[in-house]
């Protein structure tokens, strides 16, 4: 499969700030491509330039071989978009909204066809409800349905699960997986690393307008040298200096009674930890050993957490 | 097809927004009712209380002649609370025919007491009216032919009552308000919510989106106008003698003018609150000086240029000429030209400053 989106040297500047700084990417046809990064990293700006909403200051974008700029009208039939803010009209029913959007593309969508589409985003039981009566998750799924009305090749989802409860988030994930299974390419932004790990075949990590890493989620995690994270709580303080001396321990941190560190040799470091606790007569609780995740990759690359400002 | 679909969607959203509908349709009617009741109340009927304590034929014929006068309501007052009513302004004069006032008439002159309120013009006018009536009776009794006869010939000046004046004004005002706020509010709300950005991503052209909004707003205005005209005619008794097609054309021209000004507001206002503020800034002065509630022909000289710059004045004037004075469209073509010119100028401004997004980053 070749690439369906090709971006090279994309630049967008607001005043003195380079919101998108020389970004080059290729999205493969049929994949779920994630752009991961904290707020203000340039994810949305990048996405909206690809969609034809914001004019780039430099660089080129092509979708399925067609340049998105200077005339974004040419790519409108190729793409479906869910914007970050749910942009829905009040006082229309879910089904009416879907059929209205279809009409914009010159598609005469019958009732049953509209319901078929709504079924795909698990919203068919709400087809007759007014849009303003929908929950946050339902509105997001309707937005996805609207992005699908023109049977596009590529779907863009901008932070589709931000602000949703875990259950609504899972439901939306399964919708994305279903769309992808039908052969559509999905490009999404998120600042939930879990979301990127579950959904994305490849992830670009953005920070300060640049792509600082691009690989499969596994590839990114494996790139970390110390790949095991050990966390525990202790009611009485542990001697941090002695803890640091345990072999292969790195990135030791303590917040109140919670401790965490990374270790190359899990067995050895846990044994040493337990011996240390014993000798200081400290009771260790909630001991947890976990492989690194994308959060750790981000932390490793930038020295900051994903959701820190 | 997508244009039709957008129009239908707009109509649905308008018709389902009960709160907005209330303001669109009930508000002008309430206004009409309120002003009509307060100011439009049978102003030109005078009331006189007659206290008749005499049983002579003269007393009877006086009462009879009085009751024949148009626009004079005669109240027979037996209880003697006529004076009280006069003090409260409920009658304009009290005529007292005392027992035996016409004893030995016509050998002895009869004496009649007329009480009136000098602070009320209508009450003062009663003096003259009663004097003329009594003079007439006197002459007919002593059989002298009048030396001067006044033949009154009524000229059909199509006398406008206040409510006749008010209805076209209220209609113009309602068209202005729904034009200024209706589309602008819908537009800014959609822009704030990002609906406009989302629409920009679809192949629906901007012109069709705007066109659909205008058509929806025009329909609202036409329904509003029809309701007001019907209620004005059937409930407040306004005589609508103008051609309905001319009226409809004026309603459309006027609405378009204010809808376009609404567009300019929508282009400049960032929030719906700002729409209200800007709308009030433009609409309020016009409501009071645009000739809606009272004629503005006699305003002080320095106010005249302000009045002349108000599109509402041209709409109210032309509606009034056509609706209740029965003038043809050609009579108001100056007003129509002004409204069209304002529409054009506003359109250019609106297109120049149109924004898809709240924050132009």
Boltz contact constraints between the chains, C-beta under 6 A:
constraints:
  - contact:
      token1: [A, 14]
      token2: [B, 361]
      max_distance: 6.0
  - contact:
      token1: [A, 76]
      token2: [B, 203]
      max_distance: 6.0
  - contact:
      token1: [A, 81]
      token2: [B, 201]
      max_distance: 6.0
  - contact:
      token1: [A, 83]
      token2: [B, 194]
      max_distance: 6.0
  - contact:
      token1: [A, 83]
      token2: [B, 198]
      max_distance: 6.0
  - contact:
      token1: [A, 85]
      token2: [B, 194]
      max_distance: 6.0
  - contact:
      token1: [A, 87]
      token2: [B, 193]
      max_distance: 6.0
  - contact:
      token1: [A, 87]
      token2: [B, 194]
      max_distance: 6.0
  - contact:
      token1: [A, 87]
      token2: [B, 195]
      max_distance: 6.0
  - contact:
      token1: [A, 87]
      token2: [B, 198]
      max_distance: 6.0
  - contact:
      token1: [A, 89]
      token2: [B, 195]
      max_distance: 6.0
  - contact:
      token1: [A, 91]
      token2: [B, 13]
      max_distance: 6.0
  - contact:
      token1: [A, 91]
      token2: [B, 16]
      max_distance: 6.0
  - contact:
      token1: [A, 91]
      token2: [B, 17]
      max_distance: 6.0
  - contact:
      token1: [A, 100]
      token2: [B, 5]
      max_distance: 6.0
  - contact:
      token1: [A, 100]
      token2: [B, 9]
      max_distance: 6.0
  - contact:
      token1: [A, 103]
      token2: [B, 2]
      max_distance: 6.0
  - contact:
      token1: [A, 103]
      token2: [B, 5]
      max_distance: 6.0
  - contact:
      token1: [A, 104]
      token2: [B, 2]
      max_distance: 6.0
  - contact:
      token1: [A, 104]
      token2: [B, 202]
      max_distance: 6.0
  - contact:
      token1: [A, 104]
      token2: [B, 203]
      max_distance: 6.0
  - contact:
      token1: [A, 104]
      token2: [B, 204]
      max_distance: 6.0
  - contact:
      token1: [A, 105]
      token2: [B, 203]
      max_distance: 6.0
